[in-house]
């Protein structure tokens, strides 16, 4: 499936690929789409921060994290998420099942760097949906109505 880039990403990608001239040729357009897919809509800085956090937690050099290490990585990136919430994101949002029958054994997950980017994206989207839902609830309580796209994510 597709995704919507996070606000400001397209402008930063234009600058990154096209330079100050902002000349969008077909080749540049194709590059932008490729980079956007590869980074899952994150800016170069955000993507680099995720990769740095991943490398920081991958102390063994296996290029894989378990779910406990992934949670520590998310914590380092500024996301406050419980192990249970992370399990839910991993299984429900990313449709990944544990490698063993006992899905509560977070040690059994094997998360590579791309999975980590997917995980950060899913956690960020969950947070954004939660905030949008709360904004709608507050507006409704005050008798206000938000435009459809005001709290859209």
Secondary structure, DSSP 8 states (H G I E B T S, - for coil): ------TTHHHHHHHHHHTTTT---HHHHHHHHHHHHHTTT--HHHHHHHHHHHHHH-TT--S-B-HHHHHHHHHHTT----HHHHHHIIIIIS----SSS-TT-GGG--B-HHHHHHHHHHHHHHHHHHHHHHHHHHHHHTT----TTTT--
